Amino acid sequence: MIGKYLIFKPGTEGNVGDEWRQCLKKIIYKREKGFRLIKLNVFIDLTDYNIFLKTSKEIGRTVKEAFGNECPTFNITVHPPEKPWKVCVEAGYTDVDPSDVVTNVWNSIPYVVCLTDSGKEVWAAGLGSGLFQSDTRSAAEAAFNQMKGILENEGMSFNHLVRQWNYIGNILEIKDGYQNYQVFNEVRSEFYQKYRTIHGYPAATGIGLKLGGVTIDFCAVLPNEAVLIKPVDNPNQVNAYEYGQQVLRGMPCEGMSVKHPPQFERALLLTRKVKSTLFISGTASILGQDTIGIDDVERQTIVTIENINKLTDQKRIGQMISGTDIDWGQFILLRVYVKKTEDILQVKKICMEKYPEIPQAFVESDICRDNLLVEIEAEFLINN
């Protein structure tokens, strides 16, 4: 598992290329003994799709060139970071023995495999990037098929997914009666029905992506007997996969009488011998299945944080791990999506007060409902 995250920002303002090169130099300089970089998320601010394709290709080239055989998996998405920057980079590191970490490649996509005393992990990113800009169904199918190819290449399946990040272009847009997010949910349901045979779902984020298309990142785990994987719900929220039809937008897919809700757990706990990881899905200001604090970004941020704190209650998590309380647990990452650029500073102030000294990335993004203004995801590390 990832043991720590760092957030990198440029030192001086420039264009996307300039700011990326500054961040890359910092990342290379920051290499630390005992840790290996395995995942990069590069958030950039662009408004033209063709320029994005060119920029994304160049960033990918420089990552591969800089890290060679130890290339991390990476994703470049159009999520404008907090001003004045055009680039922000989130970097995830593992402390697994370097001899047990390898970068493999499937159809030119680099992904990372970690072999630990808990089993086998696969980290992959950027699936579907640059494909089918204006066709959400085709873009989602392409990304899921790439996921299927990587999993099969490692002798794994959709049953082994524990964390998924779903970036959906123009997520709220409705075309010919079909909402892009709902179209994505239908494709996800189709793939899960076909290739996932176990009960329950991964933790996940479903968030907007500027300029179209669908991009997916994932973590999959083939566990040994030392690992238990347990869903964690929030008693104050309806599980997303139990949402009623009234909160889902757009028409059902052709031939269907109902719409499939988002299929993910509020959080997923992976218990291991020494440390456990809690993947906290994209979380918003929802109680029951209703949005709270409409048009009030401060209220929505506070309710979102309360929901996250409910998921990370250490007494409750301790009972799930060992039947006893735990005395140590900490966030190692918060990623915060804010609908309106002008609200980022206010949201950041609240998050920094609630979670000081925790690596936090703030980016602009549409959320999965028209009336949601902020969404937060997190990772929480626990000493058993």
Secondary structure, DSSP 8 states (H G I E B T S, - for coil): ---EEEEE--SS---HHHHHHHHHHHHHHT--TT-EEEEEEEEE----HHHHHHHHHHHHHHHHHHHGGG--EEEEEE--BSTT-SEEEEEEEE-S-GGGEEEEEETTEEEEEEEETTEEEEEEEEETTTS-TT-HHHHHHHHHHHHHHHHHHTT--GGGEEEEEEEEETTT-EETTEEHHHHHHHHHHHHHHHH--SSS--EEEEEEETTS-EEEEEEEEEE-TT-EEEEE--TTB--GGG--GGGS-S---TT-SS------BSEEEEE-SSEEEEEEEEE-SEEBTEE-STT-HHHHHHHHHHHHHHHT-HHHHHHHHTSS--S-EEEEEEEEEESSGGGHHHHHHHHHHHSTTS-EEEEE---SSTT--EEEEEEEEEE-
